[in-house]
Amino acid sequence: MFFTGTAIGQVSYPFMAQEVDSICQHALQLIKIKNSLVWQQQLNEMQKGRIDDDIEYLNSQKTELNDEKQLIDQELADINKQLDSLIYVRPQRPRPKANLMDLIEEGLTFSGDYGLNINQLALSNWAAGGESSSTGKAFANINLVYQRSTFEQKLTGAFAFGISHFADKRIEKQDDKIDLRYTLLLHSKQKLKYSLVSTFNTQFANGYKYPNDSTVISGFFAPAYLTLSGGITYKTTDNVFEVYASPLAGKMTFVLIQDLADQGAFGVKGGYYKEDSTWVPGEKLLPALGANVIINYRQPIGKMITYTTTLNCFYNYFEKRDDNRLKLDVNWENTINFVISKHISTILFLHFKYDHNTTFPVYQEIEGVQTVVDNAPKLQFKESLGIAFIHKF
């Protein structure tokens, strides 16, 4: 017999006992794992529900904050409009053409012009005499102004260099100048305003005693004049007339070409021999202290003509002279501009200059020969008239 037992349900099957027990153990483990996973799933569902609730709450808070932000932005816009209505707006006025300096900083303006002045003379079998020639001059003028409510700074510059070419192929310098002026003007309610003014004048290249082009009579920083002064300025509201007066002004004359300094040119102390025949070089600097007056005037004459003049006078307080020379330096420039078109003008320039330290030979005929008998200051005069091609900026 394969089995034993006395009743159904109590029968033992020895040949299947081990497999049944293993299956039961495995089923029991699966049931435990299932129960654990079901429990974990329930926990995840509960946690997901809580997170969904939190997200819904945060979204509602976000919506409320956005609504509050829109209200605040609207209130700020209304307040800014009210503030703008309280600010005084300056009336619109014509402004100068925008340039680089305007873009750098408000209140700083840069303007000027540059061009070429041409003169030409042609002669052939001309009984009255003369010599064919052509003259060209390049020039530039600049104005740099910085304005604030309490002060004004202004830098002006005038530069020119010209040459003349003659029929015999001779070349001579016709014009040469470097003029700079710096002004610091303190604004006030009074018509007279405190000012500081500094000027500098020299030239680019050597000058010669024409027709002799081997004798140098001037050059770069020979001479050069530097003045620094403080005083009072009166200027009309339309800027047509301006006068500056300084009771205390310092002036320095530079003569950096030693040969000219040795000659005592332009008032510096010249070189000399000591008693032991030792040579003492001439001094290159000449300081002076005095009074300075500068007058500027610019007046349009009609629509096509403009007259501009600048008078600069310097009086030396302490210079002692044995002669009767006037201790006054005068520099007077006059320009009449005849406008032909936007870029073409006819310019008449008149320049008067007197420097008591700049002397010229005085000739006297002795036994039929013109002989230098003295050196004395003289009124210097220069005039030029020509067609100019100008570009303004």
C-alpha positions, 0 to 999 in steps of 0.5 A, spaced: 500 500 500 502 507 498 498 510 504 496 509 511 491 512 515 484 511 518 480 517 516 480 522 510 483 528 511 488 525 516 491 521 511 499 522 511 503 522 504 510 521 506 512 522 498 510 529 498 511 532 505 517 536 503 515 539 496 508 541 500 512 544 505 516 548 501 511 551 497 507 553 503 513 556 505 514 560 499 507 562 498 507 565 505 513 569 504 510 572 497 504 573 502 508 577 506 511 581 501 505 583 498 502 585 504 508 590 505 508 592 498 500 594 499 502 598 505 508 602 502 503 603 496 498 606 501 503 610 504 506 613 498 498 615 496 498 618 502 504 622 501 502 624 494 496 627 497 499 631 502 504 634 496 498 635 492 495 639 497 502 643 498 502 644 491 495 647 490 496 651 496 503 654 494 500 656 487 494 659 490 499 663 494 503 665 488 497 667 484 495 672 490 503 675 490 502 676 483 496 680 484 499 684 489 505 685 485 501 688 479 497 693 484 504 695 487 507 697 480 500 701 478 501 705 484 509 706 483 507 708 476 502 713 478 507 716 484 512 717 478 507 721 474 505 725 480 513 726 481 514 728 474 509 733 474 512 737 480 519 737 476 520 744 472 522 742 465 526 747 461 524 749 454 526 746 448 532 750 445 536 749 439 542 745 441 549 744 437 550 739 433 552 732 437 559 730 437 563 726 441 564 730 447 557 731 448 556 723 448 562 723 453 559 728 459 553 732 459 555 740 459 561 739 455 561 741 448 567 741 443 566 746 436 571 749 431 573 749 424 579 748 420 581 749 413 586 751 407 587 759 405 590 760 398 593 766 395 596 766 388 599 771 384 602 770 376 606 776 373 608 776 366 612 782 362 609 786 368 612 793 367 611 795 374 615 789 377 613 784 382 614 776 382 609 770 381 608 767 387 603 762 391 601 762 398 598 756 402 596 756 409 593 751 413 589 753 420 584 750 425 580 753 431 578 749 437 573 751 442 572 746 448 567 749 453 565 745 460 559 748 464 556 747 470 551 751 475 557 754 479 563 755 474 565 755 466 571 752 463 573 754 456 579 752 452 580 755 446 586 754 441 588 757 434 593 754 430 596 756 423 602 754 418 603 757 411 608 757 406 609 762 400 613 759 393 616 764 389 617 763 381 625 762 383 623 756 387 624 760 393 620 758 399 619 762 405 614 761 411 608 766 411 605 764 417 606 760 423 602 760 430 600 756 436 595 760 441 592 757 447 588 760 452 584 757 458 579 760 462 576 759 469 570 763 470 566 763 477 558 764 476 555 769 480 549 774 480 553 780 479 555 782 472 563 782 474 565 775 475 572 772 478 576 769 473 583 765 472 586 766 465 592 762 462 595 763 455 600 760 451 603 762 445 609 760 440 610 757 433 611 750 430 618 751 426 624 756 425 623 763 422 629 765 418 632 772 416 629 772 409 632 772 403 637 769 408 635 762 410 641 760 414 640 765 419 635 763 425 631 768 428 626 764 431 623 757 433 619 752 437 619 755 444 624 761 441 620 765 443 614 762 447 610 766 452 606 763 458 601 767 462 597 766 468 593 771 472 587 772 476 582 777 475 575 780 474 571 778 467 565 782 464 561 779 459 555 781 456 549 777 456 549 776 448 557 774 449 558 779 443 563 783 448 568 781 454 573 784 457 578 781 463 582 785 467 588 782 472 592 787 477 596 781 478 599 777 472 605 773 471 609 772 465 614 767 463 618 768 456 622 762 454 628 762 449 630 755 448 635 756 442 641 757 445 644 761 440 638 766 440 639 766 448 646 768 447 644 774 443 639 776 448 633 775 443 626 777 446 629 780 452 632 775 456 639 776 459 644 775 453 651 771 454 657 775 455 665 774 457 667 775 464 673 778 466 677 772 465 675 771 458 670 765 461 663 765 456 657 765 460 651 763 456 645 767 455 639 765 460 633 762 457 627 764 461 625 771 463 620 772 468 615 778 469 610 780 474 605 785 471 597 787 469 594 784 464 588 786 460 584 782 455 578 784 450 574 780 446 569 783 441 565 779 436 560 782 431 556 780 425 555 785 420 549 783 416 548 776 414 554 774 411 560 778 414 563 777 421 568 782 425 572 779 430 577 782 434 582 780 440 586 785 444 591 783 449 595 788 453 601 786 459 604 791 463 611 789 467 611 792 474 618 791 476 622 792 469 627 797 470 630 800 463 635 806 462 631 807 455 624 810 454 621 804 451 614 803 453 614 797 458 607 795 455 606 788 450 600 789 445 597 783 441 591 785 437 588 781 432 583 782 427 579 778 423 573 779 418 570 773 415 566 774 408 562 768 407 561 766 400 558 759 401 557 754 407 564 752 406 568 758 402 569 764 405 574 770 404 578 772 410 581 778 411 586 778 417 590 784 420 595 783 426 598 788 430 604 787 435 608 791 440 613 787 444 618 792 448 623 786 448 623 784 441 628 789 437 629 790 430 636 793 427 636 801 426 639 803 420 643 809 418 647 811 412 654 813 413 658 814 408 653 812 403 653 805 406 647 803 410 649 801 417 646 798 423 647 804 429 642 801 434 636 796 436 629 798 438 622 795 438 618 797 433 610 796 431 609 789 428 604 788 422 601 783 418 596 782 413 593 777 409 587 776 404 585 770 401 580 765 399 579 760 405 576 753 404 573 751 411 569 745 415 566 747 421 564 742 426 
